[in-house]
């Protein structure tokens, strides 16, 4: 009832405040079947957490209004939802509910909104190893900029940044967790055809109520500690008081683009970090290494192609610390918290955390790359982190049009899965998964779209499984 009332107020407000807007709408019905009770990997991965992992049907609908580019201060807003009834799940949920405003190169997003799609949807991580499009939207705000030119650099240097805060509203080990995010990127343009982009992105889970430690620090002063990645103060756990307040992680990013009139070539490298050792590159060679080709003509046979190589086995080594030798202990200060231990900085445990035991998951899915595998929900419906974060993976994504008529998208992935340093997976299970989606009926011939999907899993990590989907959709404009 609260959700329905919120949506009602949203449309009343937008209708009164912004009359005579043009709205886009979309609606769809999808049926899915598979040889097992669950669906194959690429039938659910990177679909904004909307597709339940079970055979059945799902309905989706949304209404959106784009920015009005004729105005100095621009607005956009939208709402979308889904309802599904499957063999194991039934639910009605809000997918997006947002109000955005933009002035020149500054934009403020309020509500729940999808991340922008990178690499035309063929990347397995949406170009971001720690924050992909694999999970449902988070409510909050995001203040961000487009690239702003640095004066007196001859258009060679520009920068962009964002500052965001969200609330994690799923059922978690620590309830009512706050989520802080910020990033800073520099674009170096030595030649008009080349962009070199470097940057860093920081995320932190904090506050909330722990079933063991009780209510966690949540004052504005604590927020400043989280913002600056400082140790916790009064009321924080022992670990947070000697390290940093909350669960911090992020990525360091490098991207090189080469532009021509007909296509763009890109290389990107994402390096995850979970503590200081990762920030200092002690976890090398961990990360994603990718090559991308994107044609300007999206109607050709291959308009987009990406190859991504994943490696997350190092994690700064297998040990975070070890006992000090007598000689090392004699050199230590007895008052320091790690007296008698030598800190090595390893066992980074990507997407896991000791206090925030649901880790880097949201509604049962990993927030970052879907190749890092979450644990199954426990009897209370809570996901307690991930069980497989040491992986080696190859991914190929392809998109285009067959004979200039039939759009298709193909996702192919192969992974070797090592578990975690604390709990290795026996026999290093391999896994091959594929997804092939094609639009067999387009709107030019009918008021509806019909899209077919074929998916499969073959290997030792997931059950061998084959699935299909049929999606009937319609979209248009309301004036």
C-alpha positions as CSV (number, residue, x, y, z in Angstrom):
1,X,0.0,0.0,0.0
2,X,2.9,2.4,0.8
3,X,4.4,1.7,-2.6
4,X,1.1,2.4,-4.4
5,X,0.6,5.6,-2.5
6,X,4.1,6.8,-3.3
7,X,3.6,6.1,-7.0
8,X,0.3,7.9,-6.9
9,X,1.8,11.0,-5.3
10,X,4.7,10.9,-7.8
11,X,2.4,11.1,-10.8
12,X,0.2,13.8,-9.2
13,X,3.2,15.9,-8.5
14,X,4.8,15.5,-11.9
15,X,1.5,16.2,-13.7
16,X,0.9,19.4,-11.8
17,X,4.5,20.7,-11.8
18,X,5.4,19.7,-15.3
19,X,2.4,19.8,-17.6
20,X,2.5,19.1,-21.4
21,X,5.4,16.7,-21.2
22,X,6.0,13.9,-23.6
23,X,6.2,10.5,-21.9
24,X,7.7,7.2,-23.2
25,X,6.1,4.0,-22.1
26,X,7.0,0.3,-22.3
27,X,5.2,-2.8,-21.2
28,X,6.1,-6.5,-21.6
29,X,5.2,-10.0,-20.7
30,X,7.9,-12.7,-20.5
31,X,7.6,-16.4,-20.1
32,X,10.6,-18.5,-19.1
33,X,11.2,-22.3,-18.9
34,X,14.2,-24.4,-18.2
35,X,15.3,-28.0,-17.8
36,X,15.9,-27.4,-14.0
37,X,13.9,-25.5,-11.5
38,X,16.3,-22.5,-11.6
39,X,17.1,-20.5,-14.7
40,X,20.5,-20.5,-16.5
41,X,23.1,-17.9,-15.6
42,X,22.6,-15.4,-18.4
43,X,18.8,-15.6,-18.2
44,X,19.0,-13.7,-14.9
45,X,22.5,-12.0,-14.7
46,X,22.9,-8.3,-15.5
47,X,19.1,-7.7,-15.7
48,X,18.9,-5.2,-12.8
49,X,17.8,-8.0,-10.4
50,X,14.3,-8.1,-11.8
51,X,14.3,-11.6,-13.3
52,X,13.6,-14.2,-10.5
53,X,15.7,-17.4,-10.7
54,X,12.8,-19.7,-11.3
55,X,10.6,-20.9,-14.2
56,X,7.4,-18.8,-14.7
57,X,6.2,-15.5,-16.0
58,X,7.0,-11.8,-15.4
59,X,5.2,-8.6,-16.3
60,X,7.0,-5.2,-16.5
61,X,5.8,-1.7,-17.3
62,X,7.2,1.8,-17.1
63,X,6.6,5.4,-18.0
64,X,9.4,7.9,-18.4
65,X,10.0,11.5,-19.4
66,X,13.4,12.6,-20.8
67,X,15.3,15.8,-20.2
68,X,14.0,18.8,-22.1
69,X,17.1,20.1,-23.8
70,X,15.5,23.4,-24.6
71,X,15.5,24.5,-21.0
72,X,18.4,25.9,-18.9
73,X,17.3,23.8,-15.9
74,X,16.0,20.4,-17.1
75,X,14.0,17.7,-15.5
76,X,13.3,14.0,-16.1
77,X,11.4,11.5,-14.1
78,X,10.0,8.0,-14.4
79,X,8.5,5.0,-12.7
80,X,8.6,1.3,-13.6
81,X,7.6,-1.9,-11.8
82,X,7.4,-5.6,-12.2
83,X,5.2,-8.5,-11.0
84,X,6.1,-12.1,-11.3
85,X,4.6,-15.5,-10.6
86,X,7.1,-18.4,-10.9
87,X,7.5,-21.8,-9.6
88,X,9.3,-20.6,-6.4
89,X,8.6,-16.9,-6.2
90,X,5.8,-14.3,-6.4
91,X,6.2,-10.6,-5.9
92,X,5.3,-7.1,-7.0
93,X,8.1,-4.6,-6.9
94,X,9.2,-1.1,-7.9
95,X,12.1,-1.2,-10.3
96,X,12.7,2.6,-10.9
97,X,11.1,5.6,-9.2
98,X,13.1,8.8,-9.8
99,X,13.2,12.5,-10.3
100,X,16.3,14.0,-12.0
101,X,17.3,17.6,-12.6
102,X,20.2,18.9,-14.6
103,X,21.9,22.3,-15.0
104,X,24.7,22.6,-17.5
105,X,27.1,19.8,-16.6
106,X,25.7,19.1,-13.1
107,X,23.0,16.5,-12.5
108,X,21.1,15.4,-9.4
109,X,19.3,12.0,-9.3
110,X,16.8,11.4,-6.6
111,X,15.1,8.0,-6.0
112,X,15.7,4.6,-7.5
113,X,17.3,4.6,-11.0
114,X,19.2,2.2,-13.2
115,X,23.0,2.8,-13.7
116,X,23.8,4.0,-17.2
117,X,24.4,1.2,-19.7
118,X,28.0,1.0,-20.9
119,X,29.4,-0.7,-24.0
120,X,25.9,-1.1,-25.3
121,X,25.1,-3.8,-22.9
122,X,27.6,-6.5,-24.0
123,X,30.0,-6.1,-21.0
124,X,29.5,-8.7,-18.2
125,X,30.1,-6.0,-15.6
126,X,28.7,-2.9,-17.4
127,X,32.3,-1.7,-17.3
128,X,32.4,-1.7,-13.5
129,X,33.7,-4.7,-11.6
130,X,32.2,-3.5,-8.2
131,X,28.9,-2.0,-9.4
132,X,27.3,-3.7,-12.4
133,X,23.7,-3.8,-13.5
134,X,23.2,-7.2,-11.7
135,X,21.0,-6.0,-8.8
136,X,17.9,-4.0,-8.1
137,X,18.0,-0.3,-7.7
138,X,19.0,1.5,-4.5
139,X,17.0,4.4,-3.1
140,X,19.0,7.6,-2.5
141,X,20.6,10.5,-4.2
142,X,23.5,10.9,-6.7
143,X,25.1,14.2,-7.4
144,X,27.3,13.9,-10.5
145,X,28.9,15.9,-13.3
146,X,29.7,15.4,-16.9
147,X,33.3,16.0,-17.8
148,X,34.3,19.6,-17.0
149,X,37.2,21.1,-18.9
150,X,40.2,22.3,-16.9
151,X,41.0,25.9,-17.8
152,X,44.3,26.8,-19.5
153,X,45.0,23.2,-20.6
154,X,43.9,23.6,-24.2
155,X,41.0,21.2,-23.8
156,X,43.5,18.4,-23.0
157,X,42.3,17.8,-19.4
158,X,38.9,17.4,-18.0
159,X,37.4,15.8,-14.9
160,X,34.1,14.5,-13.5
161,X,33.0,13.3,-10.1
162,X,30.0,12.1,-8.2
163,X,28.8,12.0,-4.6
164,X,26.0,9.6,-3.6
165,X,24.4,8.1,-0.6
166,X,21.8,5.2,-0.5
167,X,20.0,2.9,1.8
168,X,20.1,-0.9,1.4
169,X,16.4,-1.9,1.9
170,X,16.7,-5.7,1.4
171,X,16.7,-8.2,4.2
172,X,20.3,-8.3,5.6
173,X,22.5,-9.6,8.4
174,X,22.9,-5.9,9.5
175,X,19.6,-4.2,9.1
176,X,19.1,-0.6,7.6
177,X,22.6,-0.3,6.2
178,X,23.7,3.1,4.7
179,X,25.7,3.0,1.6
180,X,28.1,5.9,0.7
181,X,29.7,6.4,-2.8
182,X,32.0,8.8,-4.5
183,X,34.3,8.9,-7.5
184,X,36.7,11.1,-9.4
185,X,37.9,10.6,-13.0
186,X,40.3,12.5,-15.2
187,X,40.1,12.5,-19.0
188,X,43.4,13.2,-20.8
189,X,42.9,14.0,-24.5
190,X,46.4,14.2,-26.1
191,X,44.8,13.9,-29.6
192,X,41.3,14.4,-30.8
193,X,40.9,10.7,-31.5
194,X,42.2,9.5,-28.2
195,X,40.8,9.6,-24.6
196,X,42.8,8.4,-21.6
197,X,40.6,8.1,-18.6
198,X,41.9,7.3,-15.1
199,X,40.0,7.4,-11.9
200,X,39.0,5.8,-8.6
201,X,35.6,4.9,-7.1
202,X,34.9,4.4,-3.4
203,X,32.0,2.6,-1.7
204,X,31.3,2.1,2.0
205,X,28.6,0.3,4.0
206,X,28.0,1.7,7.4
207,X,25.5,2.3,10.2
208,X,22.6,-0.1,10.6
209,X,21.8,-2.5,13.5
210,X,23.9,-5.7,13.9
211,X,22.4,-8.8,15.6
212,X,25.7,-9.1,17.6
213,X,27.0,-5.6,18.1
214,X,23.7,-3.7,18.2
215,X,23.2,-0.2,16.6
216,X,26.3,0.9,14.8
217,X,27.6,4.5,14.7
218,X,25.4,6.7,12.5
219,X,25.9,10.3,13.4
220,X,27.1,13.0,11.0
221,X,30.5,12.9,12.6
222,X,30.5,9.1,11.9
223,X,29.6,9.9,8.3
224,X,32.6,12.2,8.0
225,X,34.7,9.3,9.3
226,X,33.3,7.0,6.6
227,X,33.7,9.7,3.9
228,X,37.4,10.1,4.8
229,X,37.9,6.3,5.4
230,X,38.9,6.9,9.0
231,X,38.9,4.5,12.0
232,X,35.7,4.3,14.1
233,X,35.1,6.2,17.3
234,X,32.9,5.5,20.3
235,X,30.3,2.7,19.7
236,X,32.2,1.1,16.8
237,X,33.4,-2.5,16.9
238,X,37.0,-3.3,17.8
239,X,37.8,-4.1,14.1
240,X,36.3,-0.8,12.9
241,X,38.1,1.1,15.7
242,X,41.5,-0.1,14.6
243,X,40.9,-0.1,10.8
244,X,38.2,2.0,9.2
245,X,34.5,2.6,10.2
246,X,32.3,0.4,8.0
247,X,32.9,-2.0,5.1
248,X,35.0,-0.2,2.4
249,X,35.7,-1.3,-1.1
250,X,36.1,0.2,-4.6
251,X,38.0,0.1,-7.9
252,X,40.8,1.9,-9.7
253,X,40.0,2.4,-13.3
254,X,42.0,2.9,-16.6
255,X,40.3,3.3,-19.9
256,X,41.8,4.2,-23.3
257,X,39.4,5.1,-26.2
258,X,40.3,5.5,-29.9
259,X,37.6,7.2,-32.0
260,X,37.1,7.2,-35.7
261,X,34.2,8.2,-37.9
262,X,33.0,4.6,-38.2
263,X,33.8,3.0,-34.8
264,X,35.4,3.3,-31.4
265,X,38.0,1.0,-29.9
266,X,38.4,0.8,-26.2
267,X,40.6,-0.9,-23.6
268,X,39.7,-0.8,-20.0
269,X,41.2,-2.2,-16.8
270,X,39.3,-2.3,-13.5
271,X,41.3,-3.1,-10.3
272,X,39.2,-4.0,-7.3
273,X,40.3,-3.0,-3.8
274,X,39.0,-4.1,-0.4
275,X,41.6,-2.4,1.9
276,X,44.8,-0.5,1.8
277,X,46.7,-3.4,0.2
278,X,44.5,-3.3,-2.9
279,X,44.8,0.5,-3.2
280,X,48.6,0.0,-3.2
281,X,48.3,-2.6,-6.0
282,X,49.5,-5.4,-3.8
283,X,46.7,-7.5,-5.3
284,X,48.2,-7.4,-8.8
285,X,47.4,-8.8,-11.3
286,X,43.7,-8.9,-10.0
287,X,41.1,-7.1,-12.1
288,X,39.3,-7.0,-15.4
289,X,41.2,-6.5,-18.7
290,X,38.9,-5.7,-21.6
291,X,38.9,-4.8,-25.3
292,X,35.8,-3.4,-27.0
293,X,34.8,-2.5,-30.5
294,X,31.7,-0.4,-31.1
295,X,30.5,0.6,-34.5
296,X,28.6,3.8,-35.2
297,X,26.2,1.9,-37.5
298,X,24.2,-0.3,-35.1
299,X,22.4,-2.1,-37.9
300,X,25.5,-4.0,-39.2
301,X,26.2,-7.7,-38.5
302,X,28.5,-7.0,-35.6
303,X,27.9,-3.6,-34.1
304,X,29.5,-4.3,-30.7
305,X,32.1,-6.8,-29.5
306,X,33.8,-7.1,-26.2
307,X,36.3,-9.5,-24.7
308,X,36.9,-9.4,-20.9
309,X,39.5,-11.4,-18.9
310,X,38.9,-11.7,-15.2
311,X,41.5,-12.6,-12.6
312,X,40.8,-12.3,-8.8
313,X,42.9,-15.1,-7.4
314,X,45.7,-13.1,-5.8
315,X,43.8,-10.8,-3.3
316,X,47.2,-9.6,-2.0
317,X,48.2,-13.1,-0.9
318,X,46.5,-15.8,1.2
319,X,47.2,-14.3,4.7
320,X,46.2,-11.0,6.2
321,X,48.7,-11.4,9.1
322,X,50.9,-14.0,10.7
323,X,52.6,-14.5,14.1
324,X,55.7,-12.3,14.6
325,X,59.0,-14.0,15.2
326,X,60.7,-13.2,18.5
327,X,63.0,-10.8,16.7
328,X,60.1,-9.0,15.0
329,X,58.1,-8.9,18.3
330,X,61.0,-7.3,20.1
331,X,60.9,-4.5,17.6
332,X,57.2,-3.8,18.0
333,X,55.4,-1.4,20.3
334,X,53.4,-3.4,22.9
335,X,50.7,-0.8,22.9
336,X,49.8,-1.3,19.2
337,X,46.7,-3.4,18.4
338,X,48.7,-5.9,16.3
339,X,51.4,-6.5,18.8
340,X,52.7,-10.0,18.3
341,X,51.5,-10.2,14.7
342,X,53.0,-9.1,11.4
343,X,50.4,-7.5,9.1
344,X,50.8,-8.8,5.5
345,X,47.6,-7.2,4.1
346,X,46.4,-10.3,2.2
347,X,43.2,-12.4,2.0
348,X,41.3,-9.4,0.8
349,X,38.1,-11.4,0.6
350,X,36.4,-9.5,-2.2
351,X,32.7,-8.8,-1.5
352,X,32.8,-10.3,2.1
353,X,33.1,-8.6,5.4
354,X,33.2,-9.6,9.1
355,X,30.7,-7.2,10.6
356,X,28.5,-6.6,7.5
357,X,28.2,-10.3,6.8
358,X,25.7,-9.9,3.9
359,X,28.7,-8.4,2.2
360,X,28.6,-6.8,-1.3
361,X,25.2,-8.4,-2.1
362,X,21.7,-7.0,-2.5
363,X,18.5,-8.9,-2.8
364,X,20.6,-12.1,-3.0
365,X,22.7,-11.1,-5.9
366,X,26.3,-9.7,-6.1
367,X,26.3,-5.9,-6.7
368,X,29.5,-6.2,-8.8
369,X,30.5,-8.8,-11.3
370,X,28.0,-11.7,-11.4
371,X,30.9,-14.1,-11.8
372,X,31.6,-13.7,-8.0
373,X,29.0,-16.1,-6.6
374,X,26.7,-15.3,-3.7
375,X,25.7,-17.8,-1.0
376,X,22.2,-19.1,-1.0
377,X,19.8,-17.5,1.3
378,X,19.6,-19.0,4.8
379,X,16.4,-20.0,6.6
380,X,15.8,-16.4,7.5
381,X,16.0,-15.3,3.9
382,X,19.3,-13.5,4.4
383,X,22.4,-13.8,2.1
384,X,25.6,-14.1,4.1
385,X,28.1,-12.9,1.5
386,X,29.8,-14.8,-1.3
387,X,31.4,-18.3,-1.4
388,X,33.4,-17.9,-4.6
389,X,35.5,-14.8,-5.1
390,X,38.7,-16.3,-6.5
391,X,38.0,-16.7,-10.2
392,X,39.6,-16.8,-13.6
393,X,37.2,-16.0,-16.3
394,X,36.8,-15.2,-20.0
395,X,33.8,-13.4,-21.4
396,X,32.7,-12.5,-25.0
397,X,29.7,-10.3,-25.7
398,X,28.5,-9.6,-29.2
399,X,25.6,-7.5,-30.6
400,X,24.3,-6.6,-34.0
401,X,21.7,-7.2,-36.7
402,X,21.3,-10.3,-38.9
403,X,20.7,-9.2,-42.5
404,X,19.9,-5.7,-41.2
405,X,16.6,-7.0,-39.9
406,X,16.9,-9.2,-36.8
407,X,18.7,-7.7,-33.7
408,X,20.6,-10.1,-31.6
409,X,22.8,-10.2,-28.5
410,X,25.1,-13.1,-27.5
411,X,26.9,-13.6,-24.2
412,X,29.5,-16.3,-23.7
413,X,31.5,-16.9,-20.5
414,X,33.9,-19.5,-19.2
415,X,35.1,-19.5,-15.6
416,X,37.4,-21.4,-13.3
417,X,36.2,-21.1,-9.8
418,X,38.5,-21.5,-6.8
419,X,36.2,-20.5,-3.9
420,X,37.8,-18.3,-1.2
421,X,41.2,-18.5,0.6
422,X,39.4,-19.8,3.7
423,X,37.2,-22.4,1.8
424,X,38.5,-23.6,-1.5
425,X,36.1,-25.3,-3.9
426,X,37.2,-28.9,-4.6
427,X,38.5,-29.7,-8.0
428,X,38.3,-26.1,-9.2
429,X,34.9,-26.4,-11.0
430,X,34.8,-24.9,-14.5
431,X,31.7,-23.4,-15.9
432,X,30.5,-22.4,-19.4
433,X,27.4,-20.3,-19.8
434,X,25.8,-18.7,-22.8
435,X,22.8,-16.5,-23.6
436,X,21.4,-15.7,-27.1
437,X,18.6,-13.2,-27.5
438,X,17.0,-12.1,-30.8
439,X,14.1,-10.0,-31.9
440,X,12.1,-12.1,-34.3
441,X,9.2,-9.6,-34.8
442,X,9.8,-5.8,-34.8
443,X,7.4,-2.9,-34.5
444,X,7.7,-2.0,-38.1
445,X,5.5,-5.0,-38.9
446,X,3.4,-5.2,-35.8
447,X,2.5,-3.0,-32.8
448,X,4.4,-5.5,-30.6
449,X,8.0,-6.7,-30.3
450,X,8.6,-10.4,-29.9
451,X,12.0,-11.5,-28.5
452,X,13.3,-15.0,-28.1
453,X,16.0,-16.1,-25.7
454,X,18.1,-19.3,-25.5
455,X,20.3,-19.9,-22.5
456,X,22.5,-22.7,-21.2
457,X,24.9,-23.7,-18.4
458,X,27.4,-26.5,-18.7
459,X,30.0,-27.3,-16.1
460,X,30.6,-28.2,-12.4
461,X,29.8,-25.0,-10.6
462,X,26.2,-24.7,-11.7
463,X,23.8,-27.5,-12.7
464,X,23.7,-28.4,-16.4
465,X,20.7,-26.5,-17.6
466,X,19.0,-25.2,-20.8
467,X,16.4,-22.5,-20.8
468,X,14.2,-20.4,-23.1
469,X,12.3,-17.2,-22.9
470,X,9.6,-15.5,-24.9
471,X,9.0,-11.8,-24.4
472,X,6.2,-9.8,-26.0
473,X,6.5,-6.1,-25.5
474,X,5.2,-2.8,-26.7
475,X,6.6,0.7,-26.3
476,X,5.6,4.1,-27.6
477,X,5.0,7.8,-26.7
478,X,2.2,9.5,-24.7
479,X,1.8,13.2,-25.6
